[in-house]
Amino acid sequence: MYRHVVLFRVRDDVTDPNVSRAIDLLRGLGDQPGVTAWDIALSLDTRKGRVIVEDGTFADAAAFAAWRVSADHVRVAEHVASLADWIVGDWERS
């Protein structure tokens, strides 16, 4: 199993409707082959601003690699990059 967790720190000038749109787009990425669990949420902790949490599990590293280069992921990643900076944590579990 391959885990992929991203914390998107939304820029302060981004409007709430644009944050909601980004969350909707990110949620749509969980319907792709190889994704075994997918959760997107706005963090309840706002001390550092608005943070979108992406928590994904993939069947294996190959499934993640295929998902990462998919046209849908590339499109959504470009959109979210215009709104936020991010930190990624990826690891494999046996």
Secondary structure, DSSP 8 states (H G I E B T S, - for coil): -EEEEEEEEE-TTS-HHHHHHHHHHHHHGGGSTTEEEEEEEE-S--TTS-EEEEEEEESSHHHHHHHHTSHHHHHHHHHHHTTEEEEEEEEE--
